[in-house]
Amino acid sequence: MLKQYRLRDYKFTLVLMVIALTVIGILVIGSADKSEQNKQIIGLILGLILMVIVSLIDYVWLLQFYWFYYFIGLALLSAVIFVGRNVNGATRWLVIGGINLQPSDLMKIIIIMFFAQYFSRHEDDLNHFKTVVLSVIIIAVPWFLIYKQPNLSTSILTLLVFCSLYFLAGLSYKIIGGILVVLIPLVAIFFSMILKPGQTLLEEYQVMRILAWIHPEQYPDQSAQQQNSIIAIGSGQLYGKGLETTAVESVKNGDFLAEAQTDFIFAVVGEELGFLGCCVVIILEMLIALQCFRIGRNARDKAGMLLGCGMGALIGLQSFMNICVATGLMPNTGLPLPFVSSGLTSLCTLFIGIGLVLNVGLQVKKY
């Protein structure tokens, strides 16, 4: 379980980038919602402890219990249905010991761990029909439980991470081509169906978000949050208005940004830290994801490669989706910006994922 590692193999650069990004998040959260700042500081301390502990445990030993993690994740997601806490019409949280736990955040890390081991064990029959079907069934169960919360954005992210892992594991290009041939027309049919009156595939508010994104001028109430986010980012110009600005014209101070401390934290970054602050956040997110990919590429085995690259894919995709929503490039969804947005579960699970990547980096490929 525990091994002797060389200190020089510990990726301190990755740790420093994660801490720097989290500190930026704490500062901006304090400006968006002062009551959330102390909780985020606690999240940083707890996350660092978890990261260090996990980074010193052999990932090969940890991944032996991949089915156990999977069923624990399913149990937590199922518990949300029966005893979950409802907030704004969505039931996504469990209250355990007075602490709000969002199982879908934990499930994203579990999925990476599970398929890192699963695909490495099925390396020889990865492209067989049976393996493909079983893999789809395995991911379909947590996907459905997350989707029914309802949590469309996380369910989409879960599928994207799964597809990334399967591709990195060595999925045949013939199968990928076949999937794309079927998927592209299905997506077109899906969008044509959900835009028809009386459709039942998506919740009404989800359809309204898509329509408001396509035609913001026709749905001013539904598009207001995203439009205000774009205004806030643009108003920051090059250097921003300063942290915790008291400017009367501030979009944030006028309470025109709902969930400013979570889903639209990037709008606060843009308004208060300006274009340069946005660049710093984007570059740090990108460098963290690339460092995870680099560590995965140099892993000693396929499971380690998938762990590192899977975390890189998760951070990269989630950052991309959050920033696209804040800048109006995608319909409004509810995804936090990794390490920046407020959320104890999100922050701690990401630090656990970084801990796994660090352990992969401690066991480099032998040449």
Secondary structure by P-SEA (a helix, b strand, c coil): cbbbbbccccaaaaaaaaaaaaaaaaaaaaaacccaaaaaaaaaaaaaaaaaaaaaccccccccaaaaaaaaaaaaaaaaacccccccccccccccccccccaaaaaaaaaaaaaaaaaaaaccccccaaaaaaaaaaaaaaaaaaaacccaaaaaaaaaaaaaaaaaacccaaaaaaaaaaaaaaaaaaaaaaaccccccccaaaaaaaaaaaccccccccaaaaaaaaaaaaaacccccccccccccccccccccccccccaaaaaaaacccaaaaaaaaaaaaaaaaaaaaaaaacccaaaaaaaaaaaaaaaaaaaaaaaaaaccccccccccccccccaaaaaaaaaaaaaaaaaaaccccc
